[in-house]
């Protein structure tokens, strides 16, 4: 064999080796770095991992929800990247067409996608906790218990008597694995921002504490769903307070009766002995009867200055109210409304 032949054979062998190496690299690359997430027509999928979830449980979830094309490949890649020993809780947004490397990257680094926690004006802390617990990991019992825990509240300069000031209905972004204490710490920061110098100044200018603003706002909240009436209604109650009259607010009786379906307050209800009965006792009740919305809070802070002392629901059932400066005017409005109730057989 000539020297030339040897070189030729060596060249062929070298080409074959390079080809095999490139082919092997391609096969390995395809195995480990090709897309392994198929969401069957969906673009996104939320994976929830709690503090106690281990790798086997994560794998079982992904298999159960048919997220992975090749679960074995995901396991091998997780072992290579040591994700099995670096699990971080949270909510992760998995996108269609992700490779194992991309998926493991967000999981291993804990790159969570926040959830939008939404709660509106609602009945009380229990209904609030029920709503919030469906949106973050903390359960409703822990949210309620923390809210009433004086030791915890002291750490954020609050107390059981004024903790309701922290609750400002709105939309917030949280990480899904937020616990109850972290939730309330965040709400305290949000309430500090809400009760800014402008709102504090407005409260001072009408001789109200922040607690009194929220209490009156809770009554206004239950009186009307019409935002442009709230400041007018707030003005009526401020006039009564200034005149040392009883508030005589029907929503406080509904609160006592714990029946939100009552559409007609009766005289017998007005005899209930409770500091929340504003027909029996003058001044504001000792606490809010509802968690008021921002619009109701601001309506109290910016109440309408007028001479109205009375108001009554419209007999047209429009959701609006008729306002009166004198008792005789109010009686006429009330007769119309009561007649409308009778015509609709509404007796309770």
Secondary structure by P-SEA (a helix, b strand, c coil): ccaaaaaaaaaaaaaaaaaaaaaaaaaaaaaccccccccccccbbbbbbcccccaaaaaaaaaaacccccaaaaaaaaaaacccccccbbbbbbbccccaaaaaaaaaacbbbbbbccccccccaaaaaaaaaacccccaaaaaaaaacaaaaaaaccccccccccccbbbbbbcccccaaaaaaaaaaaaaaaacaaaaaaaaaacccaaaaaaaaaaaaaacccccaaaaaaaaaaaaaaaccccccaaaaaaaaccccccccccccccccccccccccccccccccccccaaaaaaaaaccccccccccccccccccccccccaaaaaaaaaaaaaaaaaacccc
